[in-house]
Amino acid sequence: MPITAKLDEFGKPAWIALTVLGFMAWWPLGLATLAFTIGSGRMGCGYRGQDRWQHKMDRLQQKMDWMRAKMGGGQGAGFGGGSPWGGQPSSGNAAFDEYRSETLKRLEDEQREFKSFLERLRFAKDKTEFDAFMAERRNRPSSESPAQN
């Protein structure tokens, strides 16, 4: 079994310990280990995806779903039944319960609006790029045609 697979079994603490030991033994070795762990994504930093904001939004959605599940709620606005927390007893303060349910509903509405805004923004960007490509293709002289190459 390669050493990287063995260290991956132990997770981030093993990689951190190896990096520290590498610096203690010989600083270039520690630097190389640090560069490898960050570059390979083993430290979870430096997301390399094309759409960084989409990745962040997906992570936020996962966290919200996790919180919703931990609070005992279902899916959608209001988290289920009449109570915003999925049928759990109220706080005893009717004004706070009303404020909480209105705030959660408003946040979910804003989230839906923001997602639709991002979709429209992506569509507009794609359309602009496509229109520029088509205009460039139409204006290209016939001598540069790919069929003649």
C-alpha positions in Angstrom: 0.0 0.0 0.0 1.5 3.4 -1.0 2.3 5.8 1.8 -0.1 8.4 0.4 -3.0 5.9 0.7 -2.0 5.0 4.2 -1.8 8.7 5.2 -5.2 9.3 3.5 -6.7 6.7 5.8 -5.7 8.8 8.8 -6.8 12.1 7.2 -5.6 15.6 7.5 -3.9 15.2 10.9 -1.5 12.7 9.4 -0.6 15.0 6.5 -0.1 17.9 8.9 2.2 15.8 11.1 4.2 14.7 8.0 4.6 18.3 6.9 5.7 19.4 10.4 8.2 16.5 10.6 9.4 17.3 7.1 10.2 20.9 8.2 11.9 19.6 11.3 14.1 17.2 9.4 15.0 19.4 6.4 13.0 22.5 5.4 12.9 21.8 1.6 11.4 18.4 2.4 8.7 20.1 4.6 8.1 22.7 1.8 7.7 19.9 -0.8 5.3 18.0 1.5 3.3 21.2 2.0 3.1 21.9 -1.7 2.0 18.3 -2.4 -0.7 18.3 0.2 -2.2 21.6 -1.0 -1.7 20.9 -4.7 -3.3 17.5 -4.5 -6.3 18.9 -2.6 -5.7 16.7 0.4 -6.0 19.8 2.7 -9.4 20.8 1.2 -8.1 24.3 0.2 -7.7 25.7 -3.2 -10.9 24.5 -4.9 -10.0 23.9 -8.5 -13.4 23.9 -10.1 -14.5 26.1 -13.0 -17.4 27.7 -11.2 -16.1 28.7 -7.8 -19.3 30.5 -6.8 -21.5 27.5 -7.8 -19.3 25.3 -5.6 -19.8 27.8 -2.7 -23.6 27.9 -3.3 -23.8 24.1 -3.3 -21.9 23.9 0.0 -24.2 26.5 1.5 -27.2 24.5 0.3 -25.8 21.3 1.8 -25.3 23.1 5.1 -28.8 24.5 5.1 -30.2 21.0 4.3 -28.1 19.6 7.2 -29.4 22.2 9.6 -33.0 21.6 8.4 -32.6 17.9 9.1 -31.0 18.5 12.5 -33.9 20.7 13.5 -36.3 18.0 12.6 -37.9 19.8 9.6 -38.9 18.6 6.2 -38.3 20.2 2.8 -39.6 23.5 1.5 -40.8 26.7 3.1 -41.9 26.5 6.6 -40.1 23.1 7.2 -43.2 21.0 7.3 -46.2 21.5 9.6 -47.5 24.6 11.2 -44.3 25.2 13.2 -41.2 26.5 11.4 -39.1 23.8 13.2 -41.1 20.8 11.9 -43.6 20.4 14.7 -41.3 21.1 17.7 -42.9 23.0 20.5 -42.8 26.8 20.3 -40.5 28.9 22.3 -43.3 30.2 24.5 -43.1 33.6 23.0 -45.7 34.0 20.2 -44.0 37.2 18.9 -40.7 35.5 18.5 -42.2 32.4 16.9 -43.9 34.6 14.4 -40.7 36.6 13.7 -38.7 33.3 13.3 -41.2 31.8 10.9 -41.4 35.0 8.8 -37.6 35.4 8.8 -37.1 31.8 7.7 -39.7 32.1 4.9 -38.0 35.4 3.8 -34.6 33.7 3.7 -35.9 30.8 1.7 -37.6 33.2 -0.8 -34.4 35.2 -1.1 -32.4 32.0 -1.7 -34.8 31.0 -4.5 -34.6 34.5 -6.0 -30.8 34.4 -5.8 -30.6 31.0 -7.5 -32.8 32.2 -10.4 -30.7 35.4 -10.7 -27.6 33.2 -11.0 -29.3 31.1 -13.7 -30.2 34.2 -15.6 -26.7 35.6 -15.2 -25.1 32.4 -16.5 -27.6 32.3 -19.4 -26.7 35.9 -20.3 -23.0 35.2 -20.2 -23.4 32.1 -22.3 -25.5 34.0 -24.8 -23.0 36.8 -25.1 -20.1 34.4 -25.7 -22.1 32.5 -28.3 -23.2 35.7 -30.1 -19.6 36.9 -30.1 -18.5 33.5 -31.5 -21.1 33.6 -34.2 -20.3 37.2 -35.2 -16.6 36.3 -35.5 -17.5 33.2 -37.5 -19.7 35.2 -39.9 -17.1 38.0 -40.4 -14.2 35.5 -41.1 -12.9 35.7 -44.6 -13.6 32.6 -46.7 -9.9 32.0 -47.2 -9.6 31.1 -43.5 -12.4 28.5 -43.8 -11.6 25.2 -42.0 -12.7 23.2 -45.0 -9.8 24.6 -47.1 -7.1 23.8 -44.6 
